[in-house]
Structures are given as structure tokens and as C-alpha cells.
Amino acid sequence: MNSNLYNELFYSNGLLEYQPSDHFLKIPALDRPWAIKVQKISVIAVWDKMVGDDDTHFLILIDANAGIWPMMTAYLSEDGRKNLNELIATFELELDPSEKFDHATILYPNLLYKKPLYKDSIFHRLKRGFYAPHHAIGELLPEVTTFLNV
């Protein structure tokens, strides 16, 4: 468990591990811990999204099986930010800090660059009303699932 106010991101030996602060773990819809091998990452997207009254930045990783691995980047520790920058360099992503993404937008792979990641469906909005899914998880667009071959 991570008892400080910052989320942690560890990147070592090809493994990326995300550990949210206990503060965010109290609200399951906000964040959850995960670990993924970097070689398994197939799609990377970003999203600037309002969560409650906070403008929150998410980096969303998708694996080859369409598993979704979101992280809140706004609250990363200093070491977590260094590891995030290393991940960004690994995938040669170009992020303009002034650019805002009002929907989940794909940055990697180049084939899907700047395309939306999720459908904007009434089904997902209704589902959100009945239970609290993670704020950065949605229904992948068919173009993304076709790319993943799932």
C-alpha cells in the first residue's frame, strides 16, 4: 500500500507498476494498482477528464488482449514522473503540455494516432449510472479492437 498523497509509477526491467495513493484507493472508481510488462503494451492514449471537481490527466495503456490499464498522471510522485518520462521516451511519444484532450485520444501506435479510443455510447453512460467504473475506462472503438485482433 502507498500511504503518501502521491501515486507511484515504477519502471524496471521491462515491468511497469502503478501504485495509487491510499487516498485514491478509498474510491475504487478513481484508481486501482496494476503491473504490466512494457512489451505487452499495444495502444497508449491520453485523456484530460473532470473527475468530481478536479481536472485529472490519465494515461491509458491497452494490452494485446484489450486489457485497459489507466493511471492518473497528475498526482505522480517525483520518481513516478521520471519513470513516466522514461516510458514516454521508450515509445517515442510526443506530448505537448499545452494540448488538452477532451476525449481519450490515441498517441500510439502511429496507425491510430489522434483517433478516439472509446465509443461514446449511451450504454456506457447508463452503466456508469448503475455502478462506479473507473473514470478512464470505456468501450473500445471497433477500429481499436480490429487493430488488437480481439
C-alpha positions in Angstrom: 0.0 0.0 0.0 1.1 3.5 -0.8 0.3 5.7 2.2 1.5 9.1 0.9 -0.5 11.5 -1.2 1.2 10.8 -4.4 0.7 7.9 -6.8 3.8 5.9 -7.6 5.0 4.5 -11.0 7.8 2.1 -11.1 9.6 1.1 -14.3 12.3 -1.5 -14.1 13.5 -4.5 -16.2 10.6 -4.0 -18.7 7.9 -4.0 -16.0 5.7 -1.0 -15.4 4.0 -1.0 -12.0 1.4 1.6 -10.9 0.5 2.1 -7.2 -2.1 4.7 -6.4 -2.0 6.6 -3.1 -4.2 5.1 -0.4 -6.2 8.4 -0.7 -7.3 7.3 -4.2 -7.7 3.6 -3.3 -10.6 4.6 -1.0 -12.6 5.4 -4.1 -12.4 2.4 -6.4 -13.8 4.3 -9.3 -10.8 6.6 -9.2 -7.8 4.2 -9.2 -6.5 0.8 -8.7 -3.0 -0.7 -8.7 -1.7 -2.7 -11.6 1.5 -4.0 -13.3 2.1 -4.7 -16.9 5.2 -5.8 -19.0 6.0 -2.9 -21.3 6.4 -5.3 -24.3 2.6 -6.1 -23.8 1.5 -2.5 -24.4 -0.2 -2.2 -27.8 -2.0 1.1 -27.5 -1.4 4.3 -25.5 -4.0 7.1 -25.1 -4.3 10.2 -23.0 -7.4 11.9 -21.6 -7.9 15.1 -19.7 -11.1 14.5 -17.8 -13.0 16.1 -15.0 -13.4 13.8 -12.0 -15.6 15.4 -9.4 -14.3 18.9 -9.3 -10.7 18.1 -10.3 -9.3 18.2 -13.8 -7.5 14.9 -14.0 -5.0 13.7 -16.5 -5.0 10.0 -17.4 -2.6 7.9 -19.4 -4.4 4.8 -20.6 -2.4 1.7 -21.7 -4.1 -1.1 -23.6 -2.6 -4.6 -23.9 -2.9 -7.1 -26.8 -5.9 -8.7 -25.1 -7.8 -5.4 -24.8 -7.0 -5.1 -21.1 -7.2 -1.5 -20.0 -4.6 -0.1 -17.6 -5.3 3.6 -16.6 -3.2 5.8 -14.4 -3.8 9.3 -13.0 -0.7 11.2 -14.0 -1.5 14.5 -12.3 -0.7 13.0 -8.8 2.6 11.1 -9.6 5.5 11.4 -7.2 8.7 13.0 -8.5 10.2 9.5 -9.1 7.0 8.4 -10.7 7.2 11.4 -13.1 10.8 10.4 -14.0 9.6 6.9 -14.8 6.6 8.2 -16.8 9.1 10.3 -18.9 11.2 7.2 -19.5 8.1 5.3 -20.7 7.2 8.2 -23.0 10.7 8.1 -24.4 10.6 4.3 -24.8 7.5 4.7 -27.1 8.8 8.0 -28.6 5.6 9.8 -27.8 5.4 13.5 -28.4 3.3 15.2 -25.8 2.6 18.9 -25.9 1.8 20.0 -22.3 -0.4 22.8 -23.6 -2.6 20.4 -25.7 -5.8 19.2 -24.0 -7.6 16.0 -24.8 -11.4 16.2 -24.1 -11.8 12.5 -25.0 -9.5 9.5 -24.8 -7.1 10.1 -27.7 -4.6 7.5 -29.0 -0.9 8.6 -29.2 0.5 5.1 -30.0 0.7 3.3 -32.4 1.1 5.7 -35.3 -1.5 3.8 -37.3 -4.2 5.0 -34.8 -2.6 8.4 -33.9 -5.0 11.0 -32.6 -8.0 8.8 -33.1 -10.5 8.3 -30.3 -10.0 5.3 -28.1 -13.6 4.8 -26.9 -17.1 4.8 -28.2 -19.3 7.5 -26.8 -22.3 5.2 -26.2 -25.5 5.6 -24.2 -24.9 2.1 -22.9 -21.6 3.1 -21.2 -23.2 6.2 -19.7 -26.1 4.1 -18.3 -23.7 1.6 -16.9 -21.8 4.4 -15.2 -25.1 5.4 -13.6 -25.7 2.0 -12.0 -22.2 1.3 -10.7 -18.9 3.2 -10.5 -16.5 2.0 -13.1 -13.1 3.6 -13.3 -13.4 7.1 -14.9 -10.8 6.4 -17.6 -12.3 3.1 -18.8 -14.8 2.9 -21.7 -15.8 0.7 -24.6 -13.1 0.4 -27.2 -13.9 1.5 -30.7 -14.1 -1.3 -33.3 -11.1 0.2 -35.0 -9.0 -0.4 -31.9 -10.3 -3.9 -31.3 -9.6 -4.7 -35.0 -6.1 -3.4 -34.6 -5.7 -5.7 -31.5 -7.3 -8.6 -33.3 -9.7 -9.3 -30.4 
